[in-house]
Amino acid sequence: MKPAAIYENESSTQTRITTAGLLVLAGVVGTLLLIVPVADTRIWDPAITNLFLLLAFTAIHETGRAQTDLLRPIHWINGIFLVLFVGHPVALVLTGLLDRAYRNRFDLRESYPTALWLGMLAITALNVAYISSRSWRRASLADASVVVRKFDVVLAARVASVCGVIAVCAALYLEQTGFYAYAEGASAGAGRTAYVYFVPFIAVPACCLLVLCVSRGGGASAKLALISILTASVGIQLYAGARRSVFILVAAPLATYLVDRRVRISRALIATLLPIALFVFAAVGDANGFRSDLFSSLKAALSDPGRVILNFMTGADTEMVDGFALQLQSMERIGFHPVSTIVSVLSHPVPRVFWPGKPVTADVALNNYHFGWGIHQAGVAYSFLGEGYYAAGIVGVALLAAILGWFYGYVERSLLSNRSEWNIMFFAIALAMVPTVVRGILAYNLAIASFLLAPIFFVFVLAPKTRTPVP
């Protein structure tokens, strides 16, 4: 590994459409060409082909000058889209599951091409908004100096240690009571209505704080606290099968370390580690299905890796296009709900125990319609595309995608403008949340983010103030 140049100055970070973005566009079109004959529809026409050729030409031109860095959020987002909108649909076609989705209950062939087409629209809008956000210039400051919060190593270590102990105890309690078995994997239900499910997440900011404490000379005690909290939290979550929590637990502290130390991982190492990480994630999820003996299940997964990957590519972790295609078939009967996202975000902080009639999120309403599931039941994930379409159709899909792209572009630019400890941790947490953000509902993501950022905000508020001249 060598020091990275990408985050050292603005001149080395001009944003281009990435290679992953090009692969997503090409992959979605190739998948459409594969699925349309199977679906036996007539939605494909020369206009779509011409639009793709224009996008592909632009992407090829820009990609030739693009720089690649694993820490850029756009690479993560495009990579996830590549799995969801290319890998998963192809796996369904090859296994013959497209016409008997969700245990032979639904035939998705008619609406699947439209879902893929809207996915291509979303990833295009997202990349364009990301580029626009990264090119945005802030207004100059009128003051001669600004007040900044100095990172207090002792305060951060103490707060992180307390949060870590609380998170580990909460995770143990949820595992012993069987809560993870009930809530994990739920895009709706218990994971969002019982806020106790989010308490173990505060181990994430605790580890991020401790990473910086170690880097700033926190000593052996900070290292011991970091190792203890991270090991205990990951171990409990793995045993419970809460693999999405494990991803955030590992990714956020690792990103904090890489950004803080300006480390760039070589492309060869990335190409080696990513397939391994994907297999481990899939193996943990596959093993969790047995629950009776986690380690024996992992051993079985290692003996038959092809089955593990197939289960992952056709399973609930990558099902968002299936849910979206199912949603498209029923929207004429359900109707659009233009303010549903805004209402769910504003009402979400109030626990349902205090407000039984609280408005439900889009996925809860859709799962109730399709499967008859209630508020507290695990359900199908429809991705942010489903939430946008539920609110405003095609316009809603493009708008939510653009908001997501703009946000992550802004997060990256904020880090470039000011590499403070606070921006580093905010960037790392936002990066680790990319899979959760793409998967799900805005209100749910904001709830998780509040738990992830609360300890950091607490340390920030109590940190000593210093005045620094504006350059």
The 8 nearest C-alpha neighbors of each residue, nearest first, counted from 0:
[[1, 264, 263, 265, 262, 2, 268, 3],
 [0, 2, 263, 262, 3, 264, 265, 261],
 [3, 1, 262, 261, 263, 4, 0, 260],
 [2, 4, 263, 261, 262, 5, 1, 6],
 [5, 3, 7, 6, 2, 11, 8, 261],
 [4, 6, 3, 11, 12, 7, 8, 68],
 [5, 7, 4, 8, 415, 3, 261, 12],
 [6, 8, 4, 5, 9, 3, 415, 11],
 [9, 7, 10, 6, 11, 5, 415, 12],
 [8, 10, 12, 11, 415, 7, 13, 6],
 [9, 11, 12, 8, 13, 5, 7, 6],
 [12, 10, 9, 5, 8, 13, 4, 6],
 [13, 11, 9, 10, 5, 14, 6, 8],
 [14, 12, 11, 10, 15, 9, 134, 65],
 [15, 13, 130, 12, 133, 16, 65, 134],
 [16, 14, 65, 61, 17, 13, 62, 130],
 [15, 17, 58, 61, 62, 20, 18, 126],
 [18, 16, 20, 19, 62, 15, 65, 21],
 [17, 19, 21, 20, 62, 22, 16, 58],
 [18, 20, 22, 17, 21, 77, 23, 78],
 [21, 19, 17, 23, 18, 22, 77, 16],
 [20, 22, 18, 24, 19, 23, 58, 25],
 [21, 23, 19, 25, 20, 24, 26, 18],
 [24, 22, 26, 81, 20, 21, 25, 27],
 [25, 23, 21, 27, 26, 22, 119, 28],
 [26, 24, 22, 28, 23, 27, 29, 21],
 [27, 25, 23, 29, 24, 28, 85, 22],
 [26, 28, 30, 24, 29, 85, 25, 23],
 [29, 27, 31, 25, 30, 26, 32, 24],
 [28, 30, 26, 32, 31, 27, 25, 33],
 [29, 31, 33, 27, 28, 32, 26, 34],
 [32, 30, 28, 34, 33, 29, 35, 112],
 [31, 33, 29, 30, 35, 34, 28, 36],
 [34, 32, 30, 31, 35, 29, 36, 37],
 [33, 35, 31, 37, 36, 32, 38, 30],
 [34, 36, 38, 37, 32, 31, 39, 33],
 [37, 35, 39, 38, 34, 33, 40, 32],
 [38, 36, 34, 35, 39, 108, 33, 92],
 [37, 39, 108, 35, 36, 40, 109, 34],
 [40, 38, 36, 37, 35, 41, 109, 108],
 [39, 41, 38, 42, 35, 109, 36, 43],
 [42, 40, 43, 39, 44, 35, 38, 36],
 [41, 43, 40, 44, 112, 113, 35, 39],
 [42, 44, 41, 47, 45, 35, 40, 48],
 [43, 45, 46, 47, 42, 48, 41, 49],
 [46, 44, 48, 47, 49, 43, 50, 51],
 [47, 45, 49, 48, 44, 50, 43, 51],
 [46, 48, 50, 45, 49, 44, 51, 43],
 [49, 47, 45, 51, 46, 50, 52, 44],
 [48, 50, 52, 46, 51, 47, 45, 53],
 [51, 49, 47, 53, 52, 48, 46, 54],
 [50, 52, 54, 48, 53, 49, 55, 47],
 [51, 53, 55, 49, 50, 54, 56, 48],
 [54, 52, 50, 56, 51, 55, 49, 57],
 [53, 55, 51, 57, 52, 56, 58, 50],
 [54, 56, 58, 52, 57, 53, 51, 59],
 [57, 55, 59, 53, 58, 54, 52, 60],
 [58, 56, 60, 54, 55, 59, 61, 53],
 [57, 59, 55, 61, 60, 56, 16, 21],
 [60, 58, 62, 56, 57, 61, 55, 63],
 [59, 61, 57, 58, 62, 63, 56, 64],
 [62, 60, 58, 63, 59, 64, 15, 16],
 [63, 61, 65, 59, 64, 17, 60, 18],
 [62, 64, 61, 60, 65, 59, 58, 18],
 [63, 65, 62, 61, 66, 15, 60, 59],
 [66, 64, 62, 15, 63, 61, 17, 67],
 [67, 65, 68, 64, 12, 15, 17, 62],
 [66, 68, 65, 69, 17, 71, 18, 74],
 [67, 69, 70, 71, 66, 263, 5, 74],
 [68, 70, 71, 67, 74, 264, 263, 75],
 [71, 69, 68, 72, 254, 258, 74, 430],
 [70, 72, 73, 69, 74, 68, 75, 411],
 [73, 71, 75, 74, 430, 70, 76, 407],
 [72, 74, 76, 75, 71, 77, 126, 407],
 [75, 73, 77, 72, 76, 71, 78, 19],
 [74, 76, 78, 72, 73, 77, 79, 433],
 [77, 75, 73, 79, 78, 74, 80, 72],
 [78, 76, 80, 74, 79, 20, 75, 19],
 [77, 79, 81, 75, 80, 76, 74, 19],
 [78, 80, 82, 76, 81, 77, 83, 75],
 [81, 79, 83, 77, 82, 78, 84, 76],
 [80, 82, 78, 23, 85, 79, 84, 83],
 [81, 83, 86, 79, 80, 85, 84, 87],
 [84, 82, 80, 87, 317, 81, 85, 86],
 [83, 85, 80, 81, 82, 27, 88, 87],
 [84, 86, 81, 27, 82, 88, 26, 87],
 [87, 85, 82, 89, 88, 83, 90, 84],
 [86, 88, 312, 90, 83, 89, 85, 313],
 [89, 87, 91, 90, 85, 86, 84, 92],
 [88, 90, 92, 86, 91, 87, 85, 93],
 [89, 91, 87, 93, 88, 92, 94, 86],
 [92, 90, 96, 88, 94, 89, 97, 93],
 [93, 91, 95, 89, 94, 90, 97, 88],
 [92, 94, 90, 91, 95, 89, 96, 88],
 [93, 95, 91, 92, 96, 90, 97, 89],
 [96, 94, 92, 93, 97, 91, 98, 99],
 [95, 97, 91, 99, 98, 94, 100, 92],
 [96, 98, 91, 99, 95, 107, 92, 100],
 [97, 99, 106, 96, 107, 108, 100, 105],
 [100, 98, 103, 96, 106, 105, 97, 104],
 [99, 101, 105, 103, 102, 96, 97, 98],
 [102, 100, 104, 103, 105, 99, 321, 96],
 [101, 103, 104, 100, 99, 105, 96, 98],
 [104, 102, 99, 100, 101, 105, 98, 106],
 [103, 105, 102, 101, 100, 99, 106, 98],
 [106, 104, 100, 99, 103, 107, 101, 98],
 [105, 107, 98, 99, 108, 100, 97, 104],
 [108, 106, 98, 109, 110, 111, 97, 105],
 [109, 107, 38, 111, 110, 106, 98, 97],
 [108, 110, 38, 107, 111, 40, 112, 39],
 [109, 111, 324, 113, 112, 108, 107, 114],
 [110, 112, 114, 324, 113, 108, 107, 109],
 [113, 111, 115, 114, 110, 31, 116, 35],
 [112, 114, 116, 111, 115, 110, 117, 324],
 [115, 113, 111, 117, 324, 112, 116, 118],
 [116, 114, 118, 112, 117, 113, 111, 119],
 [115, 117, 113, 119, 118, 114, 112, 120],
 [118, 116, 120, 114, 119, 115, 121, 113],
 [117, 119, 115, 121, 116, 120, 114, 122],
 [120, 118, 116, 122, 117, 121, 123, 24],
 [119, 121, 117, 123, 118, 122, 124, 116],
 [122, 120, 118, 124, 400, 119, 123, 397],
 [123, 121, 125, 119, 124, 120, 126, 118],
 [122, 124, 120, 126, 125, 121, 119, 127],
 [125, 123, 121, 127, 401, 122, 126, 397],
 [124, 126, 404, 401, 400, 122, 128, 123],
 [127, 125, 129, 123, 128, 124, 122, 404],
 [126, 128, 124, 130, 129, 125, 131, 123],
 [129, 127, 405, 131, 404, 401, 125, 130],
 [130, 128, 404, 408, 405, 126, 132, 127],
 [129, 131, 133, 127, 128, 132, 14, 126],
 [132, 130, 128, 134, 129, 133, 127, 135],
 [133, 131, 405, 408, 129, 135, 134, 130],
 [132, 134, 408, 130, 131, 135, 412, 409],
 [135, 133, 131, 132, 130, 136, 14, 13],
 [136, 134, 132, 133, 131, 137, 409, 412],
 [137, 135, 134, 138, 133, 132, 139, 412],
 [136, 138, 139, 135, 140, 416, 134, 413],
 [139, 137, 140, 136, 141, 135, 142, 416],
 [138, 140, 137, 141, 136, 142, 469, 470],
 [141, 139, 142, 138, 143, 469, 144, 145],
 [140, 142, 139, 143, 144, 138, 469, 145],
 [143, 141, 144, 140, 145, 469, 468, 139],
 [142, 144, 469, 468, 141, 145, 140, 467],
 [145, 143, 468, 469, 142, 467, 466, 146],
 [144, 146, 467, 466, 468, 147, 469, 142],
 [145, 147, 466, 465, 467, 464, 144, 148],
 [148, 146, 465, 464, 466, 149, 145, 467],
 [149, 147, 464, 462, 463, 465, 150, 459],
 [148, 150, 463, 462, 464, 151, 147, 465],
 [149, 151, 152, 462, 148, 420, 459, 155],
 [150, 152, 154, 153, 462, 155, 149, 463],
 [153, 151, 155, 212, 154, 156, 150, 217],
 [152, 154, 156, 155, 151, 157, 217, 212],
 [155, 153, 157, 151, 156, 152, 158, 458],
 [154, 156, 152, 158, 157, 153, 159, 151],
 [157, 155, 159, 153, 154, 158, 209, 152],
 [156, 158, 160, 154, 159, 155, 153, 161],
 [157, 159, 155, 161, 160, 156, 162, 154],
 [160, 158, 205, 156, 162, 157, 161, 163],
 [161, 159, 163, 157, 162, 158, 156, 164],
 [160, 162, 164, 158, 163, 159, 165, 157],
 [163, 161, 165, 159, 160, 164, 166, 205],
 [162, 164, 202, 160, 166, 161, 165, 228],
 [163, 165, 167, 161, 166, 162, 168, 160],
 [166, 164, 162, 168, 163, 167, 169, 161],
 [165, 167, 199, 163, 169, 202, 164, 168],
 [168, 166, 170, 164, 169, 165, 232, 163],
 [169, 167, 171, 165, 170, 166, 164, 172],
 [168, 170, 172, 166, 167, 171, 199, 165],
 [171, 169, 167, 173, 199, 172, 168, 166],
 [170, 172, 168, 174, 169, 173, 175, 167],
 [171, 173, 169, 175, 170, 174, 176, 168],
 [174, 172, 178, 170, 176, 171, 175, 177],
 [175, 173, 171, 177, 172, 176, 179, 170],
 [174, 176, 172, 177, 173, 171, 178, 170],
 [175, 177, 173, 174, 178, 172, 179, 171],
 [178, 176, 174, 180, 175, 179, 173, 181],
 [177, 179, 173, 181, 180, 176, 182, 174],
 [180, 178, 182, 183, 181, 177, 174, 173],
 [179, 181, 177, 178, 182, 183, 239, 240],
 [182, 180, 178, 179, 183, 177, 189, 377],
 [181, 183, 190, 179, 189, 185, 180, 178],
 [184, 182, 179, 185, 241, 180, 181, 190],
 [183, 185, 182, 186, 377, 241, 315, 316],
 [186, 184, 377, 187, 183, 378, 182, 190],
 [185, 187, 380, 378, 379, 377, 184, 439],
 [188, 186, 185, 377, 378, 363, 191, 376],
 [375, 187, 189, 376, 374, 377, 190, 191],
 [188, 190, 375, 192, 191, 182, 193, 376],
 [191, 189, 182, 188, 196, 192, 193, 185],
 [190, 192, 189, 193, 188, 443, 187, 194],
 [191, 193, 189, 190, 194, 188, 350, 351],
 [194, 192, 195, 189, 191, 190, 196, 350],
 [195, 193, 196, 197, 192, 191, 198, 190],
 [194, 196, 197, 198, 193, 169, 199, 173],
 [197, 195, 194, 198, 190, 193, 199, 173],
 [198, 196, 195, 200, 194, 199, 447, 450],
 [197, 199, 200, 195, 196, 166, 201, 169],
 [200, 198, 166, 170, 201, 197, 169, 202],
 [199, 201, 202, 198, 197, 203, 451, 450],
 [202, 200, 203, 199, 451, 204, 166, 198],
 [201, 203, 205, 163, 200, 166, 204, 199],
 [202, 204, 201, 248, 206, 205, 200, 207],
 [205, 203, 207, 206, 201, 451, 202, 208],
 [206, 204, 159, 202, 208, 203, 207, 163],
 [205, 207, 209, 203, 204, 208, 225, 252],
 [208, 206, 252, 204, 210, 209, 205, 255],
 [207, 209, 205, 211, 206, 210, 204, 155],
 [208, 210, 212, 206, 211, 207, 225, 156],
 [211, 209, 207, 213, 212, 208, 206, 214],
 [212, 210, 214, 209, 213, 208, 215, 207],
 [213, 211, 209, 217, 215, 152, 214, 210],
 [212, 214, 217, 210, 216, 211, 215, 221],
 [213, 215, 211, 212, 216, 210, 217, 256],
 [216, 214, 212, 213, 217, 211, 152, 218],
 [215, 217, 213, 218, 214, 212, 152, 211],
 [218, 216, 213, 212, 221, 215, 152, 219],
 [217, 219, 216, 220, 221, 213, 222, 212],
 [220, 218, 222, 221, 223, 217, 213, 224],
 [219, 221, 223, 222, 218, 224, 217, 225],
 [220, 222, 224, 223, 219, 217, 218, 213],
 [223, 221, 219, 225, 220, 224, 213, 226],
 [222, 224, 220, 226, 225, 221, 227, 219],
 [223, 225, 221, 227, 222, 226, 228, 220],
 [226, 224, 222, 228, 223, 227, 209, 206],
 [225, 227, 223, 229, 224, 228, 230, 222],
 [226, 228, 224, 230, 225, 229, 223, 231],
 [229, 227, 231, 225, 230, 163, 226, 232],
 [228, 230, 232, 226, 231, 227, 225, 233],
 [229, 231, 227, 233, 232, 228, 226, 234],
 [232, 230, 234, 228, 229, 233, 227, 235],
 [233, 231, 229, 235, 234, 230, 167, 228],
 [232, 234, 236, 230, 235, 231, 245, 237],
 [235, 233, 231, 237, 232, 236, 230, 238],
 [234, 236, 238, 232, 237, 233, 239, 231],
 [235, 237, 239, 241, 233, 238, 234, 240],
 [238, 236, 240, 234, 239, 235, 233, 241],
 [237, 239, 235, 240, 236, 234, 293, 241],
 [238, 240, 236, 237, 241, 235, 174, 179],
 [239, 241, 237, 287, 238, 242, 236, 284],
 [242, 240, 236, 244, 239, 243, 183, 237],
 [241, 243, 245, 244, 240, 237, 246, 284],
 [244, 242, 246, 245, 241, 247, 435, 184],
 [243, 245, 242, 247, 246, 241, 248, 236],
 [246, 244, 242, 248, 243, 247, 233, 236],
 [245, 247, 243, 249, 244, 248, 250, 242],
 [248, 246, 250, 244, 431, 249, 245, 251],
 [249, 247, 245, 203, 246, 250, 244, 251],
 [248, 250, 246, 247, 251, 252, 245, 253],
 [249, 251, 247, 253, 431, 252, 246, 248],
 [250, 252, 427, 254, 428, 431, 253, 247],
 [253, 251, 207, 255, 254, 250, 206, 249],
 [252, 254, 250, 256, 255, 251, 249, 257],
 [255, 253, 257, 251, 427, 256, 252, 250],
 [256, 254, 252, 427, 253, 258, 257, 424],
 [255, 257, 253, 259, 254, 258, 260, 252],
 [258, 256, 262, 254, 260, 259, 255, 261],
 [257, 259, 261, 255, 260, 256, 254, 262],
 [258, 260, 256, 257, 261, 255, 423, 211],
 [259, 261, 257, 262, 258, 256, 2, 255],
 [262, 260, 258, 3, 2, 259, 257, 263],
 [263, 261, 2, 257, 3, 260, 1, 264],
 [262, 264, 3, 1, 2, 0, 265, 261],
 [263, 265, 0, 262, 266, 268, 269, 1],
 [266, 264, 268, 267, 0, 269, 263, 1],
 [265, 267, 269, 268, 270, 264, 271, 67],
 [268, 266, 270, 265, 269, 271, 264, 272],
 [267, 269, 271, 265, 266, 270, 272, 264],
 [270, 268, 266, 272, 271, 267, 273, 265],
 [269, 271, 267, 268, 272, 273, 266, 274],
 [272, 270, 268, 269, 273, 274, 267, 275],
 [271, 273, 275, 269, 274, 270, 268, 276],
 [272, 274, 276, 275, 270, 271, 269, 277],
 [275, 273, 277, 276, 272, 278, 271, 270],
 [274, 276, 278, 272, 273, 277, 279, 271],
 [277, 275, 273, 279, 278, 274, 272, 280],
 [278, 276, 274, 280, 275, 279, 273, 281],
 [277, 279, 281, 275, 280, 276, 282, 274],
 [278, 280, 282, 276, 281, 277, 283, 275],
 [281, 279, 277, 283, 278, 282, 276, 284],
 [280, 282, 278, 284, 279, 283, 311, 285],
 [283, 281, 279, 285, 284, 280, 278, 307],
 [284, 282, 286, 280, 285, 281, 287, 279],
 [283, 285, 287, 281, 282, 286, 280, 242],
 [286, 284, 282, 287, 283, 288, 281, 307],
 [287, 285, 296, 283, 288, 284, 297, 289],
 [286, 288, 290, 284, 240, 289, 285, 283],
 [287, 289, 286, 285, 290, 284, 240, 296],
 [288, 290, 287, 291, 286, 292, 296, 293],
 [291, 289, 287, 292, 288, 293, 286, 240],
 [292, 290, 289, 293, 287, 296, 288, 295],
 [293, 291, 295, 290, 294, 296, 289, 286],
 [292, 294, 296, 295, 290, 286, 297, 291],
 [293, 295, 297, 296, 292, 298, 286, 299],
 [296, 294, 298, 297, 292, 293, 299, 286],
 [295, 297, 286, 299, 293, 294, 298, 300],
 [298, 296, 300, 294, 299, 295, 286, 293],
 [297, 299, 295, 301, 296, 300, 294, 302],
 [298, 300, 296, 302, 297, 301, 295, 303],
 [301, 299, 297, 303, 298, 302, 304, 282],
 [300, 302, 298, 299, 304, 303, 297, 282],
 [301, 303, 299, 300, 304, 298, 297, 305],
 [302, 304, 300, 301, 305, 306, 299, 307],
 [305, 303, 307, 306, 301, 300, 302, 308],
 [306, 304, 308, 307, 303, 309, 310, 300],
 [307, 305, 309, 304, 308, 303, 310, 300],
 [308, 306, 304, 310, 305, 309, 282, 300],
 [307, 309, 311, 305, 310, 306, 312, 304],
 [310, 308, 306, 312, 311, 307, 313, 305],
 [311, 309, 307, 313, 314, 308, 312, 306],
 [310, 312, 308, 314, 309, 313, 281, 307],
 [311, 313, 87, 309, 310, 314, 308, 317],
 [314, 312, 310, 311, 87, 309, 90, 91],
 [315, 313, 311, 310, 316, 312, 317, 318],
 [314, 316, 318, 317, 313, 311, 379, 184],
 [317, 315, 314, 318, 311, 312, 319, 184],
 [318, 316, 315, 83, 319, 314, 312, 87],
 [319, 317, 315, 321, 320, 316, 314, 322],
 [318, 320, 381, 322, 321, 380, 382, 317],
 [321, 319, 323, 322, 318, 324, 114, 84],
 [322, 320, 324, 318, 319, 323, 325, 107],
 [321, 323, 381, 325, 319, 320, 324, 326],
 [322, 324, 326, 320, 381, 325, 321, 385],
 [325, 323, 321, 327, 111, 110, 114, 326],
 [326, 324, 322, 323, 328, 327, 321, 107],
 [325, 327, 323, 324, 328, 329, 322, 330],
 [328, 326, 324, 325, 330, 329, 323, 110],
 [329, 327, 325, 326, 330, 110, 324, 331],
 [328, 330, 326, 327, 331, 332, 333, 325],
 [331, 329, 333, 332, 334, 327, 328, 326],
 [332, 330, 334, 329, 333, 328, 327, 335],
 [331, 333, 330, 329, 334, 328, 335, 368],
 [334, 332, 330, 331, 329, 335, 368, 365],
 [333, 335, 330, 331, 332, 336, 389, 329],
 [334, 336, 390, 389, 391, 337, 333, 330],
 [335, 337, 390, 339, 338, 389, 334, 391],
 [338, 336, 390, 391, 339, 335, 389, 340],
 [339, 337, 341, 340, 336, 342, 390, 343],
 [338, 340, 342, 336, 341, 337, 343, 390],
 [341, 339, 343, 342, 338, 344, 390, 360],
 [340, 342, 344, 338, 343, 339, 345, 346],
 [341, 343, 339, 345, 344, 340, 346, 338],
 [342, 344, 346, 340, 341, 345, 360, 347],
 [345, 343, 442, 341, 347, 342, 346, 340],
 [346, 344, 342, 343, 347, 341, 348, 442],
 [347, 345, 343, 344, 348, 349, 342, 357],
 [346, 348, 344, 349, 343, 345, 442, 350],
 [349, 347, 346, 350, 345, 446, 344, 442],
 [348, 350, 347, 346, 351, 354, 353, 357],
 [351, 349, 352, 353, 348, 192, 354, 347],
 [350, 352, 354, 355, 353, 357, 349, 192],
 [351, 353, 350, 354, 355, 349, 192, 193],
 [352, 354, 351, 350, 355, 349, 357, 356],
 [353, 355, 351, 357, 356, 352, 350, 349],
 [356, 354, 351, 357, 352, 353, 350, 358],
 [357, 355, 354, 358, 351, 359, 353, 352],
 [356, 358, 354, 355, 351, 359, 346, 347],
 [359, 357, 343, 356, 360, 346, 342, 339],
 [360, 358, 363, 357, 343, 364, 361, 374],
 [359, 361, 363, 343, 362, 364, 358, 339],
 [360, 362, 364, 363, 386, 365, 389, 359],
 [363, 361, 365, 364, 360, 366, 381, 187],
 [364, 362, 366, 360, 365, 361, 187, 359],
 [363, 365, 367, 361, 362, 366, 368, 360],
 [366, 364, 362, 368, 367, 363, 369, 361],
 [367, 365, 369, 363, 368, 370, 364, 372],
 [366, 368, 371, 372, 364, 365, 370, 369],
 [367, 369, 365, 366, 371, 370, 364, 372],
 [370, 368, 366, 367, 365, 371, 372, 325],
 [371, 369, 372, 366, 367, 368, 365, 378],
 [372, 370, 367, 368, 369, 366, 373, 365],
 [373, 371, 367, 370, 366, 376, 374, 378],
 [374, 372, 376, 375, 367, 371, 363, 188],
 [373, 375, 188, 376, 363, 187, 372, 189],
 [188, 374, 376, 189, 373, 377, 187, 192],
 [377, 375, 188, 373, 374, 372, 378, 189],
 [378, 376, 185, 187, 188, 186, 182, 375],
 [379, 377, 185, 187, 186, 366, 376, 380],
 [378, 380, 186, 322, 381, 366, 377, 185],
 [379, 381, 186, 319, 382, 322, 439, 378],
 [380, 382, 319, 322, 385, 323, 379, 362],
 [383, 381, 438, 439, 384, 385, 319, 380],
 [382, 384, 386, 385, 439, 437, 440, 387],
 [385, 383, 387, 396, 382, 386, 388, 381],
 [384, 386, 381, 388, 383, 382, 387, 323],
 [385, 387, 383, 389, 384, 388, 361, 390],
 [386, 388, 395, 396, 384, 390, 385, 389],
 [389, 387, 392, 385, 391, 395, 390, 396],
 [388, 390, 386, 335, 387, 385, 391, 336],
 [389, 391, 337, 336, 387, 388, 335, 339],
 [392, 390, 395, 388, 337, 394, 389, 335],
 [391, 393, 388, 395, 394, 389, 390, 396],
 [394, 392, 396, 395, 388, 397, 391, 117],
 [395, 393, 397, 392, 396, 391, 398, 388],
 [394, 396, 387, 391, 398, 392, 388, 393],
 [397, 395, 387, 393, 384, 388, 394, 399],
 [396, 398, 400, 394, 121, 395, 399, 124],
 [397, 399, 395, 401, 400, 396, 394, 402],
 [400, 398, 402, 401, 396, 397, 387, 395],
 [401, 399, 125, 403, 397, 121, 398, 402],
 [400, 402, 125, 404, 398, 128, 124, 399],
 [403, 401, 399, 405, 400, 404, 406, 398],
 [402, 404, 400, 406, 401, 405, 399, 407],
 [405, 403, 129, 125, 128, 401, 407, 406],
 [406, 404, 129, 128, 132, 408, 402, 403],
 [405, 407, 409, 403, 408, 404, 402, 410],
 [408, 406, 410, 409, 404, 405, 411, 403],
 [407, 409, 129, 133, 132, 405, 411, 406],
 [408, 410, 412, 406, 407, 411, 132, 413],
 [411, 409, 407, 413, 408, 412, 426, 406],
 [412, 410, 408, 414, 409, 413, 407, 415],
 [411, 413, 415, 409, 414, 410, 133, 416],
 [414, 412, 416, 410, 415, 411, 409, 417],
 [415, 413, 411, 418, 417, 412, 416, 422],
 [414, 416, 412, 413, 417, 6, 418, 411],
 [417, 415, 413, 414, 412, 418, 9, 8],
 [418, 416, 414, 419, 415, 413, 422, 412],
 [417, 419, 414, 422, 415, 423, 420, 416],
 [418, 420, 422, 421, 417, 423, 414, 150],
 [419, 421, 423, 422, 424, 418, 150, 211],
 [420, 422, 419, 424, 423, 425, 459, 455],
 [423, 421, 425, 419, 424, 420, 414, 426],
 [424, 422, 420, 426, 421, 425, 427, 255],
 [423, 425, 427, 426, 421, 422, 255, 428],
 [426, 424, 422, 428, 427, 423, 429, 421],
 [425, 427, 429, 423, 424, 428, 422, 430],
 [428, 426, 424, 430, 251, 254, 255, 425],
 [429, 427, 431, 251, 425, 430, 426, 424],
 [428, 430, 426, 432, 427, 431, 425, 433],
 [429, 431, 427, 428, 432, 433, 72, 426],
 [432, 430, 428, 251, 247, 250, 429, 433],
 [431, 433, 429, 435, 430, 434, 436, 428],
 [432, 434, 436, 435, 430, 431, 437, 76],
 [435, 433, 437, 436, 432, 438, 79, 431],
 [434, 436, 438, 432, 433, 437, 439, 444],
 [435, 437, 433, 438, 434, 439, 432, 444],
 [438, 436, 434, 435, 439, 382, 383, 433],
 [439, 437, 382, 435, 436, 434, 383, 380],
 [438, 440, 382, 383, 436, 437, 435, 380],
 [439, 441, 443, 442, 383, 444, 386, 382],
 [440, 442, 444, 443, 445, 439, 344, 340],
 [443, 441, 344, 445, 444, 440, 343, 446],
 [444, 442, 446, 440, 441, 445, 447, 191],
 [445, 443, 441, 447, 446, 442, 448, 436],
 [444, 446, 448, 442, 447, 443, 449, 441],
 [447, 445, 443, 449, 444, 448, 442, 450],
 [448, 446, 444, 450, 449, 445, 451, 443],
 [447, 449, 451, 445, 450, 446, 452, 444],
 [448, 450, 446, 452, 447, 451, 453, 445],
 [451, 449, 453, 447, 448, 452, 201, 200],
 [452, 450, 448, 449, 201, 204, 453, 200],
 [451, 453, 455, 449, 450, 454, 448, 456],
 [452, 454, 456, 450, 455, 449, 451, 457],
 [455, 453, 457, 456, 452, 458, 204, 451],
 [456, 454, 458, 452, 457, 453, 459, 204],
 [455, 457, 459, 453, 454, 458, 452, 460],
 [456, 458, 454, 460, 455, 459, 453, 461],
 [459, 457, 455, 461, 456, 460, 462, 155],
 [458, 460, 456, 462, 457, 461, 455, 148],
 [461, 459, 457, 458, 462, 456, 148, 463],
 [460, 462, 458, 459, 457, 463, 154, 456],
 [463, 461, 459, 460, 148, 458, 149, 151],
 [464, 462, 149, 148, 461, 465, 151, 150],
 [465, 463, 148, 147, 149, 146, 462, 466],
 [464, 466, 147, 146, 148, 467, 149, 463],
 [467, 465, 146, 145, 147, 144, 468, 464],
 [466, 468, 144, 145, 146, 469, 465, 147],
 [469, 467, 144, 143, 470, 145, 466, 146],
 [468, 470, 144, 143, 467, 145, 142, 140],
 [469, 468, 144, 143, 467, 140, 145, 139]]
